[in-house]
Amino acid sequence: MIATRDDPVVVARRVANIQETKYLCEHLVIIVAVDARSAWPSEEYRMAMHGSAAVVDGDAPGGKASTLNAGVRAASGELVVFADSRQIFAPDTIPLLVQYLGDSRFGAVSGTLALVPEHYGGTVLGLWWQFELFLRRSEAAIHSLVGVTGAVYCIRRSLWTSLPWNLICDDLFVPLHLAMNGHRVGHCEAAQAFDPRRLNRTEEFRRRVRTLTGILQLCAWRPAVLLPWRNPVWVQFACHKLLRVATPYLVLLVAIGLIPWLVRTSGTWLAGTIAVLVMVTLVLAITRPSMARKLGSQLIWAARLHAAPVKASLNALRGRWDVW
């Protein structure tokens, strides 16, 4: 099921990719749910699909959550696999997701979003994503993921619950709802969706602000997720999601706490440290200017990422949830 408001030509290519799956085609029904806010009428999507997918209108007033609700209502199969318009599935992605849910303990399973190495390898975002995958593997081994990859996951249709229309993070709401109702959410790393895009830093910053705002929205709308006796994956949720929002504030507290120590130890030691840092910076700037620029750019970007939780906090305080 693809919930979309992208160009019908793009969606048609995505449908063609899904049809290349190794899963038995006679058991596969592809549904394209068109966002009510799409710039293209649903009839244009039907024409672009040439009968290869069922096209349904998303619920008013629009947005991803409303569109997902309409798409799942139109589904008739036991399992629903969610896909986005821009990514590409490996041929064995759908069979792997379906096979995973052969274990009745699991209500849903997430695949993996594979980033293009030449776009993100060795960067702050590339390192962050590798750490994110480590966390997901660990969470699934203990009990359940606290967040699935929206571009590639599968759920038992009978366990789906209608989403609030203005929900930001369906990929967080759904797995937490399942876990709090006694179901496990697995992680199948081999089931991959490839994302050929390379987001610029402005786009990535906006995406991060939106995700972090969604975490705070979930806490405001479903406060039970904050209660350890209600949320069986509370530790994972607190460490993986809530600490992400709290990071810049914790860094600030540490910095304030270090002020007395810096005052006591200032003088020769502090001056020497500053002198060494300045010298190293100058040497790099003179001998390896490209390396210095790259290092400076990564440091600035890492610092900018700390501003995303602050902006998300301001959105939450103002009740500003329409951050798409």
Contacts in CASP RR format, 6 or more apart in sequence:
PFRMAT RR
TARGET T0000
AUTHOR 0000-0000-0000
METHOD contacts of the structure
MODEL  1
MIATRDDPVVVARRVANIQETKYLCEHLVIIVAVDARSAWPSEEYRMAMH
GSAAVVDGDAPGGKASTLNAGVRAASGELVVFADSRQIFAPDTIPLLVQY
LGDSRFGAVSGTLALVPEHYGGTVLGLWWQFELFLRRSEAAIHSLVGVTG
AVYCIRRSLWTSLPWNLICDDLFVPLHLAMNGHRVGHCEAAQAFDPRRLN
RTEEFRRRVRTLTGILQLCAWRPAVLLPWRNPVWVQFACHKLLRVATPYL
VLLVAIGLIPWLVRTSGTWLAGTIAVLVMVTLVLAITRPSMARKLGSQLI
WAARLHAAPVKASLNALRGRWDVW
1 30 0 8 1.000
1 31 0 8 1.000
1 33 0 8 1.000
1 68 0 8 1.000
1 71 0 8 1.000
1 72 0 8 1.000
1 75 0 8 1.000
1 80 0 8 1.000
1 81 0 8 1.000
1 82 0 8 1.000
1 83 0 8 1.000
2 11 0 8 1.000
2 14 0 8 1.000
2 15 0 8 1.000
2 30 0 8 1.000
2 31 0 8 1.000
2 32 0 8 1.000
2 33 0 8 1.000
2 53 0 8 1.000
2 82 0 8 1.000
2 83 0 8 1.000
2 84 0 8 1.000
2 85 0 8 1.000
3 33 0 8 1.000
3 35 0 8 1.000
3 58 0 8 1.000
3 64 0 8 1.000
3 67 0 8 1.000
3 68 0 8 1.000
3 71 0 8 1.000
3 82 0 8 1.000
4 11 0 8 1.000
4 32 0 8 1.000
4 33 0 8 1.000
4 34 0 8 1.000
4 35 0 8 1.000
4 38 0 8 1.000
4 67 0 8 1.000
4 84 0 8 1.000
4 85 0 8 1.000
5 34 0 8 1.000
5 35 0 8 1.000
5 37 0 8 1.000
5 38 0 8 1.000
5 39 0 8 1.000
5 40 0 8 1.000
5 63 0 8 1.000
5 67 0 8 1.000
6 85 0 8 1.000
6 86 0 8 1.000
7 40 0 8 1.000
8 40 0 8 1.000
8 44 0 8 1.000
8 45 0 8 1.000
8 47 0 8 1.000
8 48 0 8 1.000
8 49 0 8 1.000
9 48 0 8 1.000
10 85 0 8 1.000
10 86 0 8 1.000
11 32 0 8 1.000
11 45 0 8 1.000
11 48 0 8 1.000
11 49 0 8 1.000
11 85 0 8 1.000
12 48 0 8 1.000
12 49 0 8 1.000
12 50 0 8 1.000
12 52 0 8 1.000
14 83 0 8 1.000
14 84 0 8 1.000
14 85 0 8 1.000
14 86 0 8 1.000
14 87 0 8 1.000
14 88 0 8 1.000
15 30 0 8 1.000
15 32 0 8 1.000
15 49 0 8 1.000
15 52 0 8 1.000
15 53 0 8 1.000
16 52 0 8 1.000
17 88 0 8 1.000
17 89 0 8 1.000
18 28 0 8 1.000
18 30 0 8 1.000
18 83 0 8 1.000
18 89 0 8 1.000
18 94 0 8 1.000
19 25 0 8 1.000
19 28 0 8 1.000
19 30 0 8 1.000
19 52 0 8 1.000
20 89 0 8 1.000
20 91 0 8 1.000
21 28 0 8 1.000
21 89 0 8 1.000
21 91 0 8 1.000
21 92 0 8 1.000
21 93 0 8 1.000
21 94 0 8 1.000
21 95 0 8 1.000
22 91 0 8 1.000
22 92 0 8 1.000
22 94 0 8 1.000
22 95 0 8 1.000
23 94 0 8 1.000
23 95 0 8 1.000
23 98 0 8 1.000
28 94 0 8 1.000
29 54 0 8 1.000
29 75 0 8 1.000
29 76 0 8 1.000
29 77 0 8 1.000
30 52 0 8 1.000
30 53 0 8 1.000
30 54 0 8 1.000
31 53 0 8 1.000
31 54 0 8 1.000
31 55 0 8 1.000
31 56 0 8 1.000
31 71 0 8 1.000
31 74 0 8 1.000
31 75 0 8 1.000
32 45 0 8 1.000
32 49 0 8 1.000
32 53 0 8 1.000
32 54 0 8 1.000
32 55 0 8 1.000
32 56 0 8 1.000
33 56 0 8 1.000
33 57 0 8 1.000
33 58 0 8 1.000
33 67 0 8 1.000
33 68 0 8 1.000
33 70 0 8 1.000
33 71 0 8 1.000
33 74 0 8 1.000
34 40 0 8 1.000
34 42 0 8 1.000
34 45 0 8 1.000
34 55 0 8 1.000
34 56 0 8 1.000
34 57 0 8 1.000
34 58 0 8 1.000
34 67 0 8 1.000
35 58 0 8 1.000
35 62 0 8 1.000
35 63 0 8 1.000
35 64 0 8 1.000
35 66 0 8 1.000
35 67 0 8 1.000
36 57 0 8 1.000
36 58 0 8 1.000
36 59 0 8 1.000
36 60 0 8 1.000
36 61 0 8 1.000
36 62 0 8 1.000
36 63 0 8 1.000
36 66 0 8 1.000
36 67 0 8 1.000
37 61 0 8 1.000
37 62 0 8 1.000
37 63 0 8 1.000
42 55 0 8 1.000
42 56 0 8 1.000
42 57 0 8 1.000
45 55 0 8 1.000
46 55 0 8 1.000
49 55 0 8 1.000
54 74 0 8 1.000
56 70 0 8 1.000
56 71 0 8 1.000
56 74 0 8 1.000
57 70 0 8 1.000
58 66 0 8 1.000
58 67 0 8 1.000
58 69 0 8 1.000
58 70 0 8 1.000
58 71 0 8 1.000
59 66 0 8 1.000
59 67 0 8 1.000
59 69 0 8 1.000
59 70 0 8 1.000
59 165 0 8 1.000
60 66 0 8 1.000
61 165 0 8 1.000
62 165 0 8 1.000
63 165 0 8 1.000
63 166 0 8 1.000
63 324 0 8 1.000
64 167 0 8 1.000
64 170 0 8 1.000
65 163 0 8 1.000
65 164 0 8 1.000
65 165 0 8 1.000
65 166 0 8 1.000
65 167 0 8 1.000
65 170 0 8 1.000
66 163 0 8 1.000
66 165 0 8 1.000
68 82 0 8 1.000
68 163 0 8 1.000
68 170 0 8 1.000
69 162 0 8 1.000
69 163 0 8 1.000
69 165 0 8 1.000
72 80 0 8 1.000
72 157 0 8 1.000
72 160 0 8 1.000
75 157 0 8 1.000
77 157 0 8 1.000
78 156 0 8 1.000
78 157 0 8 1.000
78 158 0 8 1.000
79 97 0 8 1.000
79 98 0 8 1.000
79 101 0 8 1.000
79 154 0 8 1.000
79 155 0 8 1.000
79 156 0 8 1.000
79 157 0 8 1.000
80 154 0 8 1.000
80 155 0 8 1.000
80 157 0 8 1.000
80 160 0 8 1.000
81 94 0 8 1.000
81 97 0 8 1.000
81 98 0 8 1.000
81 152 0 8 1.000
81 153 0 8 1.000
81 154 0 8 1.000
82 150 0 8 1.000
82 151 0 8 1.000
82 152 0 8 1.000
82 153 0 8 1.000
82 154 0 8 1.000
82 155 0 8 1.000
83 89 0 8 1.000
83 151 0 8 1.000
83 152 0 8 1.000
83 193 0 8 1.000
84 150 0 8 1.000
84 151 0 8 1.000
84 193 0 8 1.000
86 195 0 8 1.000
86 196 0 8 1.000
86 197 0 8 1.000
87 113 0 8 1.000
87 151 0 8 1.000
87 152 0 8 1.000
87 193 0 8 1.000
87 194 0 8 1.000
87 195 0 8 1.000
87 196 0 8 1.000
88 193 0 8 1.000
88 194 0 8 1.000
88 195 0 8 1.000
88 196 0 8 1.000
89 152 0 8 1.000
89 192 0 8 1.000
89 193 0 8 1.000
89 194 0 8 1.000
90 191 0 8 1.000
90 192 0 8 1.000
90 193 0 8 1.000
90 194 0 8 1.000
92 190 0 8 1.000
92 191 0 8 1.000
93 111 0 8 1.000
93 152 0 8 1.000
93 191 0 8 1.000
93 192 0 8 1.000
93 193 0 8 1.000
94 154 0 8 1.000
94 191 0 8 1.000
96 188 0 8 1.000
96 190 0 8 1.000
96 191 0 8 1.000
97 109 0 8 1.000
97 111 0 8 1.000
97 152 0 8 1.000
97 153 0 8 1.000
97 154 0 8 1.000
97 188 0 8 1.000
97 191 0 8 1.000
98 154 0 8 1.000
100 106 0 8 1.000
100 109 0 8 1.000
100 154 0 8 1.000
100 186 0 8 1.000
100 188 0 8 1.000
100 191 0 8 1.000
101 107 0 8 1.000
101 108 0 8 1.000
101 109 0 8 1.000
101 154 0 8 1.000
101 156 0 8 1.000
105 183 0 8 1.000
105 184 0 8 1.000
106 183 0 8 1.000
106 184 0 8 1.000
106 185 0 8 1.000
106 186 0 8 1.000
107 155 0 8 1.000
107 156 0 8 1.000
107 159 0 8 1.000
107 178 0 8 1.000
107 183 0 8 1.000
107 184 0 8 1.000
107 185 0 8 1.000
108 148 0 8 1.000
108 153 0 8 1.000
108 154 0 8 1.000
108 155 0 8 1.000
108 156 0 8 1.000
108 159 0 8 1.000
108 174 0 8 1.000
108 175 0 8 1.000
108 178 0 8 1.000
108 183 0 8 1.000
108 185 0 8 1.000
108 186 0 8 1.000
109 153 0 8 1.000
109 154 0 8 1.000
109 185 0 8 1.000
109 186 0 8 1.000
109 187 0 8 1.000
109 188 0 8 1.000
109 191 0 8 1.000
110 136 0 8 1.000
110 145 0 8 1.000
110 147 0 8 1.000
110 148 0 8 1.000
110 149 0 8 1.000
110 150 0 8 1.000
110 152 0 8 1.000
110 153 0 8 1.000
110 175 0 8 1.000
110 185 0 8 1.000
110 186 0 8 1.000
110 187 0 8 1.000
110 188 0 8 1.000
111 148 0 8 1.000
111 149 0 8 1.000
111 152 0 8 1.000
111 153 0 8 1.000
111 187 0 8 1.000
111 188 0 8 1.000
111 189 0 8 1.000
111 191 0 8 1.000
111 192 0 8 1.000
111 193 0 8 1.000
112 133 0 8 1.000
112 149 0 8 1.000
112 152 0 8 1.000
112 187 0 8 1.000
112 188 0 8 1.000
112 189 0 8 1.000
112 190 0 8 1.000
112 191 0 8 1.000
112 192 0 8 1.000
112 193 0 8 1.000
113 149 0 8 1.000
113 151 0 8 1.000
113 152 0 8 1.000
113 192 0 8 1.000
113 193 0 8 1.000
113 195 0 8 1.000
114 192 0 8 1.000
114 193 0 8 1.000
114 194 0 8 1.000
114 195 0 8 1.000
115 121 0 8 1.000
115 126 0 8 1.000
115 129 0 8 1.000
115 195 0 8 1.000
116 194 0 8 1.000
116 195 0 8 1.000
116 196 0 8 1.000
116 198 0 8 1.000
119 198 0 8 1.000
120 126 0 8 1.000
120 129 0 8 1.000
120 198 0 8 1.000
123 298 0 8 1.000
124 298 0 8 1.000
124 301 0 8 1.000
124 302 0 8 1.000
124 305 0 8 1.000
125 204 0 8 1.000
133 189 0 8 1.000
135 240 0 8 1.000
136 145 0 8 1.000
136 147 0 8 1.000
136 187 0 8 1.000
137 187 0 8 1.000
137 189 0 8 1.000
139 145 0 8 1.000
139 146 0 8 1.000
139 187 0 8 1.000
139 233 0 8 1.000
139 236 0 8 1.000
139 240 0 8 1.000
140 185 0 8 1.000
140 186 0 8 1.000
140 187 0 8 1.000
142 236 0 8 1.000
143 179 0 8 1.000
143 184 0 8 1.000
143 232 0 8 1.000
143 233 0 8 1.000
143 236 0 8 1.000
144 175 0 8 1.000
144 178 0 8 1.000
144 179 0 8 1.000
144 183 0 8 1.000
144 184 0 8 1.000
144 185 0 8 1.000
144 186 0 8 1.000
144 232 0 8 1.000
144 233 0 8 1.000
144 236 0 8 1.000
145 175 0 8 1.000
145 185 0 8 1.000
145 186 0 8 1.000
145 187 0 8 1.000
146 172 0 8 1.000
146 175 0 8 1.000
146 176 0 8 1.000
146 179 0 8 1.000
146 233 0 8 1.000
146 236 0 8 1.000
146 237 0 8 1.000
146 240 0 8 1.000
146 241 0 8 1.000
147 171 0 8 1.000
147 172 0 8 1.000
147 175 0 8 1.000
147 176 0 8 1.000
147 185 0 8 1.000
148 171 0 8 1.000
148 174 0 8 1.000
148 175 0 8 1.000
148 185 0 8 1.000
149 171 0 8 1.000
149 193 0 8 1.000
150 170 0 8 1.000
150 171 0 8 1.000
151 193 0 8 1.000
151 195 0 8 1.000
152 191 0 8 1.000
152 192 0 8 1.000
152 193 0 8 1.000
153 171 0 8 1.000
155 174 0 8 1.000
155 178 0 8 1.000
159 178 0 8 1.000
159 181 0 8 1.000
159 183 0 8 1.000
160 174 0 8 1.000
161 174 0 8 1.000
161 177 0 8 1.000
163 170 0 8 1.000
163 173 0 8 1.000
163 174 0 8 1.000
164 221 0 8 1.000
166 321 0 8 1.000
166 322 0 8 1.000
167 173 0 8 1.000
167 217 0 8 1.000
167 221 0 8 1.000
168 210 0 8 1.000
168 211 0 8 1.000
168 213 0 8 1.000
168 214 0 8 1.000
168 217 0 8 1.000
168 321 0 8 1.000
168 323 0 8 1.000
168 324 0 8 1.000
169 211 0 8 1.000
169 214 0 8 1.000
169 215 0 8 1.000
169 217 0 8 1.000
169 218 0 8 1.000
172 214 0 8 1.000
172 215 0 8 1.000
172 218 0 8 1.000
172 241 0 8 1.000
173 218 0 8 1.000
173 222 0 8 1.000
175 185 0 8 1.000
176 218 0 8 1.000
176 222 0 8 1.000
176 225 0 8 1.000
176 231 0 8 1.000
176 233 0 8 1.000
176 237 0 8 1.000
178 184 0 8 1.000
178 185 0 8 1.000
179 185 0 8 1.000
179 231 0 8 1.000
179 232 0 8 1.000
179 233 0 8 1.000
180 224 0 8 1.000
180 225 0 8 1.000
180 230 0 8 1.000
180 231 0 8 1.000
180 232 0 8 1.000
182 232 0 8 1.000
199 207 0 8 1.000
201 301 0 8 1.000
201 304 0 8 1.000
205 304 0 8 1.000
205 305 0 8 1.000
205 307 0 8 1.000
205 308 0 8 1.000
208 305 0 8 1.000
208 308 0 8 1.000
209 308 0 8 1.000
209 311 0 8 1.000
209 312 0 8 1.000
209 315 0 8 1.000
209 323 0 8 1.000
210 323 0 8 1.000
210 324 0 8 1.000
212 244 0 8 1.000
212 245 0 8 1.000
212 308 0 8 1.000
212 309 0 8 1.000
212 311 0 8 1.000
212 312 0 8 1.000
213 312 0 8 1.000
213 315 0 8 1.000
213 316 0 8 1.000
213 320 0 8 1.000
213 321 0 8 1.000
213 323 0 8 1.000
214 312 0 8 1.000
214 321 0 8 1.000
215 241 0 8 1.000
215 242 0 8 1.000
215 244 0 8 1.000
215 245 0 8 1.000
215 312 0 8 1.000
216 245 0 8 1.000
216 312 0 8 1.000
216 313 0 8 1.000
216 315 0 8 1.000
216 316 0 8 1.000
217 316 0 8 1.000
217 321 0 8 1.000
218 225 0 8 1.000
219 225 0 8 1.000
219 226 0 8 1.000
219 242 0 8 1.000
220 316 0 8 1.000
220 319 0 8 1.000
224 230 0 8 1.000
224 231 0 8 1.000
225 231 0 8 1.000
225 234 0 8 1.000
225 237 0 8 1.000
226 234 0 8 1.000
227 234 0 8 1.000
228 234 0 8 1.000
228 235 0 8 1.000
231 237 0 8 1.000
243 250 0 8 1.000
244 309 0 8 1.000
245 309 0 8 1.000
245 312 0 8 1.000
245 313 0 8 1.000
246 309 0 8 1.000
247 306 0 8 1.000
247 309 0 8 1.000
248 306 0 8 1.000
248 307 0 8 1.000
248 309 0 8 1.000
248 310 0 8 1.000
249 309 0 8 1.000
251 306 0 8 1.000
262 270 0 8 1.000
281 292 0 8 1.000
284 291 0 8 1.000
284 292 0 8 1.000
284 295 0 8 1.000
285 292 0 8 1.000
314 320 0 8 1.000
315 321 0 8 1.000
315 323 0 8 1.000
END
